[in-house]
Amino acid sequence: MKPGLLGCLLLVLASDALAHRLDEYLQATRILVAANRIDLSIDLTPGMAVADQVLAVIDKDRDGWISRAEVDAYAQLVLKDIHLGLDEKSLTLNVVDATFPALSEVKGGLGVIRIRATAPVGPLGAGRHALSLTNAHLPAISVYLVNALVPKDRAIEITKQTRDEFQKGYRLEFGVSPSRP
């Protein structure tokens, strides 16, 4: 077999092997800044090796299935572990929606728990602003990703994103243009 063909085959096999989360709880958060609120979309994907640990936190009655009440309670727990601040003031996150995949998907490392949340901020004044986010949910088994989405409002411009080494701590700097008459 030619070395180039062997390399391509190994790359394909490696990408298939990496498709399933294994020993980490991936927490990917996307932030959207709007004129009167901050929206978070959080995708949580337990790896196969940590799925039972995550399910133990969610399935409080240990009956082997996840009820709507358990999904809602877990969404609240996740948001309790996330600190969001704007211009040095704490914001309160409210759950907009939470969905839970089939248990077989979670145990296979493919199931994504999705939480959408929002924090009202009133109308943002013109000028520079700084948003901070700290995620402290299940840190012993988790890896974190955080990113800002391009704002829909053209008056809002992202100027800088800063993350700590593990992306548990995040800072977003943005500006709001003054209203035009």
C-alpha positions, 0 to 999 in steps of 0.5 A: 500500500502506498504511504499516501493512501495509508495516511488517508486511511488512518486519517479517516479511521481516526476521525471516526474514532473521534466522533464520539466523546469519550471521557469528557463532558463537552460544554459548548456555549454560544453567546448572542448580545442583543440590544435588550438581552444576552442569549446563551445557547448551551450544548452539553455532550457527555462522553461515554465514560462520563455519561453515567456520572452526568445521568446520576446528576439528572435522573434524581429518582434513579428510575432510568428515564429522564422526566420533563421535571428532571430536564427542567431541574437540570437546566436550572442547575446548569444555569446556577453554575454559570455566572454571567455579568455585564459591566461588573453587574451580575445578570440573572439567566432564565431558561427559555428551552431545554431538550434532552436526547434519548438515553441511548444517545447519551450513553453512546457519547452522541446525545446533546443536551440543549439549553437556551437561556436569556438574561434581560439587560434593558436597553444597552447604552451607547459605548463600550461594554464588557460581558463576563461568563464563568462556567463552574458546572461539573468541572472535574469531568468537563471541557468548555468552549465559549464563543460569541455569535455575530450580533443581529443588531448592526449597532452592536460590534464585538471588539474582543474575546478573551478566554482562560486556558480552559475556557471556564472563564470568558470575557467579551468586549463589545461596543454599542453605536449611538442611535441615529436620528 
